[in-house]
Amino acid sequence: MFGFSVFMNDELTEAKKTYIQKMAKNGFTGMFTSMHIPEDDHSSYKKRLRELGECAKKNQLELMVDISGDALNRAGFSLEDLEPLKKIGVTGLRMDYHIPIKQMAKWSHQMKISLNASTITEQDVMALKAENADFSKLEAWHNYYPRPETGLDRSWYKEKNVWLKKQGFTIQGFVAGDEDLRGPLYQGLPTLEIHRNVHPLAAALDLSSCGTDLIYIGDGGLSEKVQQQFFMYRKEQTILLHAKVIDPQFYEYVLGTHTNRQDEARDVIRSANARFRKIPQVPPRNTKERKKGTVTLDNERYLRYMGEIQITKKDLPSNEKVNRVAQVSQKDLPLLEQIRAGVNFKIIEKEGKENGTN
């Protein structure tokens, strides 16, 4: 499941409502917000939370709210009665360490309750069981880390998730967005440090391989191109790649949907579909060095391999038998690591400018 974040330090503008609607249409099913950021104006939270809840219900989204011990009271809601929150569209509460285990266990019979995944101990689990908590509604949510170099280690995260799974928790993690990055640092809001400047979908797929059930965009924005990539992956299990033209004559020949061969190569992604396409005569041209992300077409000098389509996973030297046809955009390069054996991918033409493209 994919989700995204909307923060209540600003009014819920029409632009933000449109963003929420687009995210829902693109397959995102959950929304996260926070109610305990010190610099924010808590007096506005009740109104904004009602509006956000209505927006969640309208778009059939789950709404998880991060709260501190007294945040609900300050926002005009009762700690003892969660029905008003449920009525406005809140479907879950993420608790901090100030809220007693007994209270969390009680609330787990009314809605989804999320605990801090990084700090849950065996003693906490035993206490929750002693208080008859409903583990089918308990989730373990990891933090996001605004400050560079403080995000979690991938190996530790993976090991922690193995333990959390054994305890019966549903596990959540964050990846950074690529627009409207959260202040005051504007360095992205990932759970893992290695994901801080990585394509959001590539980071999300990596989190999934680490035992993560729920993956949320930590920052407040995701570009429309990346939304489309999430949508295609969720709908068709296909990784969408944007590529710019190197050779106009053969560019359209490599566009479209491909499947990486089951016998996964170390250095390149090999299209299993190429052999089923009508192969034109391919003379040698553009046979220069192949940088990572180069889409190539074997030429006639490769004899029976002529027409094979590949994407390089690393920088490779020039080869007089291999033509350079297109170049995957710089932003999409991390997605190549997620195209494993048998994975579908689609190459489309990159439109517009992109900072740092090859």
Number of C-alpha atoms within 10 A of each C-alpha: 14 21 23 26 22 22 20 21 17 13 14 17 9 9 9 15 17 11 18 23 18 16 26 22 14 19 19 25 20 23 26 23 22 20 24 18 15 7 7 13 13 19 11 14 23 18 15 19 23 16 17 26 24 17 19 24 17 11 18 15 24 19 27 23 20 19 18 18 15 15 19 19 13 14 17 13 16 15 13 10 11 17 13 11 19 15 13 17 23 27 23 24 27 23 20 16 12 9 13 11 20 14 14 22 22 17 22 22 16 16 19 21 27 26 22 16 21 16 13 14 12 12 9 12 18 12 15 21 14 12 15 14 22 19 19 13 19 26 25 26 24 23 19 23 22 24 16 14 12 13 19 19 13 17 11 11 20 16 12 17 23 14 13 22 14 8 13 15 22 21 23 26 26 30 32 33 29 18 14 13 19 18 11 8 11 13 18 29 29 33 29 26 22 15 23 23 18 22 20 29 24 22 25 25 17 18 24 17 12 18 20 25 17 21 24 26 28 30 27 22 22 22 13 14 12 17 21 18 20 25 21 18 18 16 11 11 13 20 26 23 23 21 24 22 17 17 16 11 9 18 20 15 17 22 17 13 15 21 21 22 18 13 11 14 13 9 14 22 23 22 21 18 14 20 13 8 10 9 12 12 10 18 14 18 15 17 19 14 16 23 19 20 27 28 27 28 28 25 24 19 14 15 10 10 16 21 26 21 24 24 24 21 21 15 14 15 11 15 15 17 19 29 29 28 27 26 27 27 20 17 18 21 20 18 22 21 12 17 20 16 15 15 15 20 24 16 20 18 18 16 9 6 7 11 8 8 13 14
